[in-house]
Every structure is written in C-alpha cells, then in structure tokens.
Amino acid sequence: MKHNTKQLYDSTISVPPYLQDFWGGYQVLDQITGRFVNVSEEIQNWLKAYPFWMDKGPIKNQRRLTITCQKTIFKINEAIRIAHYIEELDSGQIIYGMGPKQITNEFVNDSLCTPSSLDSNTPWLGLTYDGEVTDSPGLDYNFEITTYRFSKEGTYTIYWKPGDYCSNGLIIYVEE
C-alpha cells in the first residue's frame, strides 16, 4: 500500500523571538578519536528546521516535547532517525542545553525501546547531566538522535514520554 507524502514543515509559520536565532550547532562524540564532531549539513538543516515543524507536541505546564523525523515513509530496514526537542515557553524554567543527552522513555507501538528514566523531576535529562544551564524561554535540542530500522512492512507510531510529559506521535510507514 502506498502512502501520500505529508508536508512536515511550513516556513511561513510565525515563531517567537527565542526560536528565531536558537541554533548553536549539533555535535556527536566520535568514538574513534574521542572528540566531538559536527554532524552532516543534512542533519544540521533538519534539526534547525524545528521552528517550522507543523506537528509539535502538546503544551503542558508551559513546556512542549516534540519529536521530528526527516520523512514519514521509509523502505524496509531503512534508517529512521528521530530528533528530540524540549521547548520551554515561559520564563522561570531551566534549560539543560548541553549534550547530546541520552534518550529515555521512547516508545514504538507502545513498547518501551530506550532505558526508563530514573528521575521524576526532570525525566527528559536521561540518566546523567553535568553541563551548563540557561534560563527560559528557549529550546533544548541537544538530545541523542535515536535510530530505528523495521524489517516488516507496516505502520509504526513513535512517541517520547518522559514522566508526566508526552511528545507528539510520529506515524511512520514502512513499505517494500
């Protein structure tokens, strides 16, 4: 069954000032050299398009968790990358902006696929955090990018649910 490609981004969306110049780059640890390196330009462009993502997560307590992907239709065993964002919409909150932080409490078709968070106050921090913090409003996008590959055709729903918060759900179609 073929699925229609859904528009994921809208560059005409009006964004608040803190999202107009939020981008500071994205790096990952190179296991061979032990140094942080920039990810590809393709991944950087995908991550910094967050302000224009059309299906952001619900707002709860002036906080929004959102996950994004580069598309929604994939081939069997194709890499499906999921990016994670926490948007603090109001002042008075702390943004834990260093990373990439480990993802906990991510589900595929209601099955937990990452470790479970141990922290009930800030369950999105993963298992450890030792970095700088900034004041809100703002956006934290320095989380690990999770990757899934599905060996069977079908529809898969992915969501991130640390503690009492829940992101938007991504509906992924896997075809031959």
N, C-alpha and C positions, 0 to 999 in steps of 0.2 A: 504494500500500500504506500503510495507516495503522499507526502505531506507538503503543504504550502509553506514557503519560507515566510516567517513572521518578521515584521520590522521590529528590531530590538532597540534602536536608538532614534532620537529626534533632536537634531541640532538646533531647533527653534525653541526648545524648552527654556523658559526663563529660570535662571539659577541664582541662589543667594550669593552675596559677596564672598563668603568664605569658600565657595566652590569655584569661584572664577579664576583663582590662581593658587590652587591647593597642591599642584604636582611638584614633588621633590625627587622623582625617580623611583625605581624599584630595583633592588638587587637581591641576589641569592648567593649562598655560600658555595663556592667551587670546592668540591670535595677533594680534588687533586692538589690544588695549590693552598687550600685553607684560607683563601681570600674572598671577600665579597666582590661580585662582578655584576655589571648591568645585564638585565635580561634583554632579549632581542627587541628591536624597534617595534616589531609587530605586537609583541606582548605589552610593551610600554604604551603604545597607542590604544590598545584595547582597555588597559587598566585606567588610563586617564580620561577615557570617554564616560566614566561613571555619571557625571552630572546630567548626561543626556540619555541615560538608560531609562526606558519607558516603564518598566515593571519593577519599581523599587519595593522593598519590604514595607510592612505596616509600621506606623509610628506608635510606640508605646513609651510613656514617660519621657517624651521628647527625645527619643532615641530610635534610630531606624537601622535594622540589619538588612543588608541586601547582598545577594549573590548574583554574579553575571557569568555568562559564557560567550564565546565568540560567535556561536550559531546554535541552532536547536535541532538540526537534522545531521546525523552522523552515519558513517558506514560501520559495519561490524568491526570490532577491535580498533577503531579509530580513537585517538586520544581526545578525551573530553575534559577540558580544563575549566575549573571553577574558581573565580576570584571572589573575595570576601571583603565587605566594607561595613564599618560602623560609622554612622553619621550622627553626631551629637548636634541637635537642632537648637538648643538653648544654652545660655551661659550657665556656669556653675558646675559643669561636669569636667572630668579629667579625660584627656585623650592620650592613650598609650601608643604613640605613633611609631615606635621603633620596631624593627622586625627583620625578616618575616617571622611571625609568631605561628606556633603550631595550631592547627585547626582541631577543635574538639566538637563533639556533638553534631556531626553532619550525618544526614540520613539519605539513603537511596531506597525508594519504595518502602518507607517506614522502617528500614533496618539500619541500625547504627553502623557506620562504616569507618569511623575515626575513634580515637580514645574518648572516653567520657570525661568531662571536666570535673575537677575536684573542688573548685572554688564557687561558692554560691553567690558571692558579692560581685565578682567580675568574671563570669564563666567563659567569656569570649577571649580571655587572655591566654588560654591554653594551659599548659602545665607549669610554666615558669615565665617571669618577666623581670628583667633587670635593665631598664632603659629610661630614657628621658620621657617626661610627660609635658603636655601643653594644656592650656585651658580651652574650653569650648566657647562658641560653636566651632565645629570643624569636622574633618573626615579622617578616619584611620583606615588605610588600605594596605598596611604592611602586615598582611597575613600570608601564610603559605598558600600557594595555588594547589588545590587538590586535583588529582587526575584520575579519571575512571576510563575503563575500556570494557565494553559489553560484548560478549561473544554470541548473543542471541538477539534477533530482531525483537523490537517491542518498544513500548513507551515506558520511560523511566522518569520518576519525579525525584528531584534532589532539593533538599532544604537544610538549613543550618539552624539548630535550635539549642543555643547555649542558655541554660537556666530557664527563666520565665519569658525569654525573648524568642522570636522566630522570624526568620527571613522570609522573603518571597519564595515561592516554589518555582523551580525551573522544570519545565516539561521538555524532556529530551526524547527525540525519536531516533531509533536505530534501525537502519534498513540495510539490505544486501548491497 
